[in-house]
Every structure is written in structure tokens, then in C-alpha cells.
Amino acid sequence: MINFFKLKENHTDIKTELIAGVSTFFAMLYIIPVNASIMSASGMPFDALVTATAIMTIFASILNGLWANTPISMSVGMGLNAYFSFVLVNAMKIPVETALGIVFISGVLYVIISLTPVRQWMIETIPTDIKRAISAGIGAFIAFIGLKEMGIIVHSDATFVTLGNLKDPSVLLALFGLALGIFLTLKKCRAALIISIIITAVAAWIFGLSKFPHTLFSAPASISAIALHIDISSALSLSFVPVIITFLVTDIFDTLGTLAGVGLRANMFKDRRSKELEKTIQADGIATVVSALVGVTSTTSFIESAAGVEAGGRTGLSAVTTGILFILPLFMLPLFESINTNAIYPILVIIGALMFSELKSIDFSNPSIMFSVFFIVMMMPLTYSITNGLILGAFIYVLIEIFQGNFTKARGAMGLLSFVGVVIYFVL
């Protein structure tokens, strides 16, 4: 084990790596009930989603630990899961099977890109500030969904949206969960999100807003209702190209952003062409392909891996440990089913706020960056679509660079995204 994970070369040991894996596990545990709740809004069964989310976390984390030997754990990504349920399935009325086909195709493209120079081309031709804007826009989008599902924002015929009834017991529960989650996050509690979910769920049981579970453990639920229920042929429609690109680009830059942040703390990934970085991206792409077959959306590297890195994790052994520990949630379905949804949706707002903070690092002195960032961040929640925000932002960026005579900057991946937008929105 020491030789396989190169513990001595990375100045670590088995005990440190195991502790790091446990730390990451508790920091990531919230994804099981949160992802199951979000994706069940599409009509998929909650119990099967609990199992599928756990399976993908186990598979992706262990795969990365063994293949890339990095302390990066993976699971179903936040943002795209909400986009899948609330936009593709509920708003656009795309069948779940076709939507999973879109995820599958984006995963296959992701794997191809990770094995070719296209990955480097995308990294170098999409400005860093645009990548930050994509993260911030998705943050605004999922926060909007969270506030809506909590009842804090409601529909209005006069103003489209307005403030909900803050005196409603369910809304008060959500506000309590939101305040608690923010408090624990500010205190830098490594398991802040899962702790806030648990405490808010207990409050819901006490005040009769949800039923206490009759038992805490059960056999894992079957995933037969969602696994392999995938329609790839329907997803190959030209009209779905922007959506496929959205999943692809978002997943790639979500992972790159996470790896940059965690890598900085672990003194890793200094070179964009490092083998560890390439293999971690490849593991993410492979896991995304498998996730569509299992019945969930794209996997991604989790920033919560930083909890393990802070505990000393430096190799894949910590990621493998995290993956193995996620076997435990497979047997906790009754507990997850009893959690009030308003104990879960505040997490979307908190994660959204953290993603939105990427704006602080953007240089707004460049007009093309300023306007494109504005449209990316504003249009994602306002049009209820990550796709629209991404493509419109790219179009604005290219347009302003042309106005300024910077034709070179108007090419590359931004030019491609802009061209796709023009074709889809104005030609077809």
C-alpha cells in the first residue's frame, strides 16, 4: 500500500491518509440527501437516487484515488443536478431518459477532451474570469432555486417573483436551517452542511413538520427504476447541442476550479500538464459517463476534499477511504427519507453564495469581461438556464472584443460557443 500510493514520496503515512479520508467523508455527506431531493423533483424515485448517489460517490472517489493517486473525492455535482431537474425535465419537458442521454454524451466528450490537446485549448482560450463568472452564475442560479423551494421567493402575477410568507412554519424552519448553516460555515466547521441538515431535521421532527423515522437503517434501495434508463439517440438532436455543451463546459471548469483550489493547499497541480491533473480529469470524465448509466447527473471533484487536505491527505489513499466510507449511507435510507426538504434546500443557498463569491477575483476593468460576466451571472437565474447565460455571455464577449479590434481573442473556445449560440437561437 505504501509503495502503491507513494506515501513516503508525498511525505505522509497510512494513519494521516485515513484521518483525511474520514474528514472529507463528513464534509461531503450532505450530498446524499441533497442530491436525492433535487433530482427527485424530476419525478425520479428518492430512494433509488439515494443509492445511486452513494454508488457514484464510492465509484468516482475510489477510481480517482487508484488512477490519479490524488486526495480528490468526487460525487454528483451541485448546479447541474438542479439544472437537470428544474430546467431540462420540469421546464423544458425533456424526458428523464433523454436528459440522462445528454449527461452521457457530455461525459463521453469529456473523456475524449481529457485525452487530447482540446483540453489544453479550452483551458487557454476561455479567460479565467469567464470561468469564475460561470461558477458565480451557477451559484446565483441554484441559490434562486433554493430560495424558491424554501418558500422565501414565490410567484407573483404583478412582479413575476416576490417575498413569501415568512411567518409560515415551513419557511421559518428553512430560515433557521439557513442561519444555522451560515453560522457553522463561518465557524469553519468541516461538516457544517450535514450538521445543519441534521439539526434542522430534528427541529422539524420536534415541531411536527415531518415524521420521525421508525428506524434508522435498512437494506439499500434498488436502482433498477433509474439505472440504464437512458435514451442516447433522442439526446443526439441538434437542438440539444447547447445543453450538451453546457454540461461539458460546466463540468470541466467546475473540476478545474476545485483542483486549483485544493491543489494550492496541497502544493499540487502546479503544472497544467501534470500527470496527476490529467488523470484526475480523466477519472472525472469516466465517472460522468458511468453516472448517466447509474441514473444521476455529472460527477465532479468536490471542494470538500480540502477538508482532507487540511488534515494532511496527499495521496489517493484518502480518496479511497472516503469512497469506502460512503458505503454506510447506503443503509440509511429511512433517515434520509424523514428529513424535511426545508432542512435541505438552505444548503443550495449557502453553496450558491460560496460559488457567487468567485466574483471578488474578477478584473472588471476589461469591458469585454465586465459585460460578459454581467450577462452570464444575471441571465442564468433570470432565464432559469445555465445554457442561456453561458452562451449569451460568450456572444457578448466576442462581440465586444471585435468592437475593440481584438480579433484574436474573439476566436478560440469563446468564439465557438458564440457561434453555436447564433446557429441555435437565430438560424434553426
SULVEN-V885875 format. One record per backbone hydrogen bond with DSSP energy under -1.0 kcal/mol. CO is the residue of the C=O (numbers start at 1). NH is the residue of the N-H. If there is no record, write none. Layout:
# SULVEN-V885875
co->CO nh->NH
co->CO nh->NH
This chain:
# SULVEN-V885875
co->1 nh->5
co->2 nh->7
co->6 nh->10
co->7 nh->12
co->8 nh->11
co->13 nh->17
co->14 nh->18
co->15 nh->19
co->16 nh->20
co->17 nh->21
co->18 nh->22
co->19 nh->23
co->20 nh->24
co->21 nh->25
co->22 nh->26
co->23 nh->27
co->24 nh->28
co->25 nh->29
co->28 nh->31
co->29 nh->32
co->30 nh->34
co->31 nh->35
co->32 nh->36
co->33 nh->37
co->34 nh->38
co->35 nh->39
co->36 nh->40
co->39 nh->42
co->40 nh->43
co->45 nh->49
co->46 nh->50
co->47 nh->51
co->48 nh->52
co->49 nh->53
co->50 nh->54
co->51 nh->55
co->52 nh->56
co->53 nh->57
co->54 nh->58
co->55 nh->59
co->56 nh->60
co->57 nh->61
co->58 nh->62
co->59 nh->63
co->60 nh->64
co->61 nh->65
co->62 nh->66
co->63 nh->67
co->64 nh->68
co->64 nh->69
co->73 nh->302
co->75 nh->300
co->77 nh->81
co->79 nh->83
co->80 nh->84
co->81 nh->85
co->82 nh->86
co->83 nh->87
co->83 nh->88
co->84 nh->89
co->85 nh->90
co->87 nh->92
co->88 nh->94
co->95 nh->99
co->96 nh->100
co->97 nh->101
co->97 nh->231
co->98 nh->102
co->99 nh->103
co->100 nh->104
co->101 nh->105
co->102 nh->106
co->103 nh->107
co->104 nh->108
co->105 nh->109
co->106 nh->110
co->107 nh->111
co->108 nh->112
co->109 nh->113
co->110 nh->114
co->113 nh->116
co->113 nh->119
co->116 nh->119
co->117 nh->121
co->118 nh->122
co->119 nh->123
co->120 nh->124
co->121 nh->125
co->122 nh->126
co->127 nh->131
co->128 nh->132
co->129 nh->133
co->130 nh->134
co->131 nh->135
co->132 nh->136
co->133 nh->137
co->134 nh->138
co->135 nh->139
co->136 nh->140
co->137 nh->141
co->138 nh->142
co->139 nh->143
co->140 nh->144
co->141 nh->145
co->142 nh->146
co->143 nh->147
co->144 nh->148
co->145 nh->149
co->146 nh->150
co->147 nh->152
co->147 nh->153
co->152 nh->164
co->154 nh->162
co->156 nh->160
co->159 nh->161
co->160 nh->156
co->162 nh->154
co->164 nh->166
co->165 nh->168
co->168 nh->172
co->169 nh->173
co->170 nh->174
co->171 nh->175
co->172 nh->176
co->173 nh->177
co->174 nh->178
co->175 nh->179
co->176 nh->180
co->177 nh->181
co->178 nh->182
co->179 nh->183
co->180 nh->184
co->181 nh->185
co->182 nh->186
co->183 nh->187
co->184 nh->189
co->185 nh->188
co->189 nh->192
co->191 nh->195
co->192 nh->196
co->193 nh->197
co->194 nh->198
co->195 nh->199
co->196 nh->200
co->197 nh->201
co->198 nh->202
co->199 nh->203
co->200 nh->204
co->201 nh->205
co->202 nh->206
co->203 nh->207
co->204 nh->209
co->204 nh->210
co->205 nh->208
co->223 nh->226
co->223 nh->227
co->226 nh->229
co->228 nh->230
co->234 nh->237
co->237 nh->240
co->238 nh->241
co->240 nh->244
co->241 nh->245
co->242 nh->246
co->243 nh->247
co->244 nh->248
co->245 nh->249
co->246 nh->250
co->247 nh->251
co->248 nh->252
co->249 nh->253
co->250 nh->254
co->251 nh->255
co->252 nh->256
co->253 nh->257
co->254 nh->258
co->255 nh->259
co->256 nh->260
co->257 nh->261
co->258 nh->262
co->259 nh->263
co->260 nh->264
co->261 nh->265
co->262 nh->266
co->263 nh->268
co->271 nh->274
co->274 nh->278
co->275 nh->279
co->276 nh->280
co->277 nh->281
co->278 nh->282
co->279 nh->283
co->280 nh->284
co->281 nh->285
co->282 nh->286
co->283 nh->287
co->284 nh->288
co->285 nh->289
co->286 nh->290
co->287 nh->291
co->288 nh->292
co->289 nh->293
co->290 nh->294
co->291 nh->295
co->291 nh->296
co->293 nh->228
co->298 nh->77
co->300 nh->75
co->302 nh->305
co->303 nh->306
co->304 nh->307
co->305 nh->309
co->306 nh->310
co->307 nh->311
co->308 nh->313
co->309 nh->312
co->315 nh->318
co->316 nh->320
co->317 nh->321
co->318 nh->322
co->319 nh->323
co->320 nh->324
co->321 nh->325
co->322 nh->326
co->324 nh->327
co->325 nh->328
co->327 nh->330
co->328 nh->331
co->329 nh->332
co->331 nh->218
co->332 nh->336
co->333 nh->337
co->334 nh->338
co->336 nh->339
co->340 nh->343
co->341 nh->344
co->341 nh->345
co->344 nh->347
co->345 nh->349
co->346 nh->350
co->347 nh->351
co->348 nh->352
co->349 nh->353
co->350 nh->354
co->351 nh->355
co->352 nh->356
co->353 nh->357
co->355 nh->358
co->356 nh->359
co->357 nh->360
co->358 nh->361
co->359 nh->362
co->366 nh->370
co->367 nh->371
co->368 nh->372
co->369 nh->373
co->370 nh->374
co->371 nh->375
co->372 nh->376
co->373 nh->377
co->374 nh->378
co->375 nh->379
co->376 nh->380
co->378 nh->382
co->379 nh->383
co->380 nh->385
co->385 nh->389
co->386 nh->390
co->387 nh->391
co->388 nh->392
co->389 nh->393
co->390 nh->394
co->391 nh->395
co->392 nh->396
co->393 nh->397
co->394 nh->398
co->395 nh->399
co->396 nh->400
co->397 nh->401
co->398 nh->402
co->399 nh->403
co->400 nh->404
co->401 nh->406
co->402 nh->405
co->405 nh->407
co->408 nh->411
co->412 nh->416
co->413 nh->417
co->414 nh->418
co->415 nh->419
co->416 nh->420
co->417 nh->421
co->418 nh->422
co->419 nh->423
co->420 nh->424
co->421 nh->425
co->422 nh->426
co->423 nh->427
co->423 nh->428
